[in-house]
Amino acid sequence: MRTLSLLLAFSLALAQEYIPLPGADTGHGPLDRSYALVYRAERPQAVLLLVPGLLGGSTNFALLAERLRGLQPGLEVWAWERRANGLEDRRGFLQEDPLAYYRSLAEPDLSPLRHWGLEVHLKDLDLAVEAARKRAPVVLAGHSLGASLATLYAWAHGEKLSGLVLLDGSLTPTPLSQEAFWEGTTTPFGPLPGLKALLSGQADPAFRLPFLSPKDLALAEAEAFLAARNPLEPVPLGPYRATREARALLRVDDHYSLFPIFSVSAGRAWAREGLSLLGLLQGRVVYTVRGPRGRVVEWRDTGEATDPQEFLRNFAFPETGFSEWYFPYRLLLEIAGYPHTGLGLAPRPVPYPILALGAGRGLVPKAQDFPLEEHFPGTQGEAAILEGLTHLDLLTEREGRTARALLAYLRRLGLP
């Protein structure tokens, strides 16, 4: 049965097409476009346009898209990808050793990121919606920070949509103050530069976190890419050895990952474990591998929410990936301080009900944490929580809970 389901998923994956879309004109030529990983339907009755979150790429949605198409072939799914993907050098995935290629990755000119804020991305998204509307009525669904962007888009162009879904994310009810937006502020995670510093060249135009630099993201994708191709190949893991599958999943499994927001529930390493000092410094119990029980550290599928082999298959797309290496800091800043952008964005009703779907171990673990009435006054809204899932499990879980919730919402809208 497992083999049959994997074959079915693979056959559905063959129906995808990665396409460029027109984007806002910012004077940067071929960089002025966004992208979409499109799962075509022969005669689509609706298009579900998915917007990724912070540092997220289009294949965040690969497994969800396949499950949706398997359950409802008349639905066309577009996984949108922001324009910064045009800065990524993905030629390494065509090399014999992608890891060697990305260990020496040189950063491109990141100055265009200073111009790619909220206005540019809303225009890009509007052009993507217009392209999708030529196929069928469009329902917009944003995950994490993508839910905030989808909310702001609905405030600006809600009449172009036929539905709106917020996936474990919501626009903050308390935006940045005007002073913090322009001058910057201090947070528990360090200084937050303002727009003045960004535009003057004093602030990094790309968003970065420790251990999540663009090179870190590229290398993590390369690890997973190789693991998807040859999961049981033994490779070095510090003083030990591990299968490629185990080495890649140790970075992202919720039992071992230092970043809960970027983790999935995918199983367990077959090895001796210890506590991670970096995890304890965060005030969290995080485990690390101290040595194998056998000759090689292996990975075990323990039946958790996300299938480890399916998850790694998300990375087997040379032209696009699971992460956005060069996320524009300006976009993050302007979403957080949207009242100060001069775009006139404000809460408004929309002519269709809204679905808000949270993850029990994610960013929005309680239905009441979705401020639907505040953001869309007078609009019918439904909030539900899928218990036991992490923030990313919501997109990758194997049982199809998320897909079924989305399809039930589409049926309530009168779509397939």
Secondary structure as UniProt FT lines:
FT   HELIX           2..13
FT   TURN            14..15
FT   STRAND          16..22
FT   HELIX           29..31
FT   STRAND          33..39
FT   STRAND          46..51
FT   TURN            54..55
FT   HELIX           58..61
FT   HELIX           62..71
FT   TURN            73..74
FT   STRAND          75..81
FT   HELIX           83..87
FT   HELIX           91..94
FT   HELIX           98..103
FT   HELIX           111..115
FT   HELIX           118..133
FT   TURN            134..135
FT   STRAND          138..143
FT   HELIX           145..157
FT   HELIX           158..160
FT   STRAND          163..167
FT   HELIX           178..183
FT   STRAND          185..187
FT   TURN            188..189
FT   STRAND          190..192
FT   HELIX           195..199
FT   TURN            200..201
FT   TURN            210..211
FT   HELIX           214..229
FT   TURN            231..232
FT   STRAND          234..237
FT   TURN            238..239
FT   STRAND          240..243
FT   HELIX           244..249
FT   TURN            250..252
FT   TURN            254..256
FT   HELIX           260..262
FT   STRAND          268..275
FT   HELIX           277..281
FT   TURN            282..283
FT   STRAND          287..292
FT   STRAND          297..300
FT   HELIX           308..313
FT   TURN            314..315
FT   TURN            318..319
FT   TURN            325..326
FT   HELIX           329..336
FT   HELIX           338..340
FT   STRAND          354..361
FT   HELIX           367..369
FT   HELIX           372..375
FT   TURN            377..378
FT   STRAND          381..390
FT   TURN            391..392
FT   HELIX           393..396
FT   HELIX           401..412
FT   TURN            413..414
//
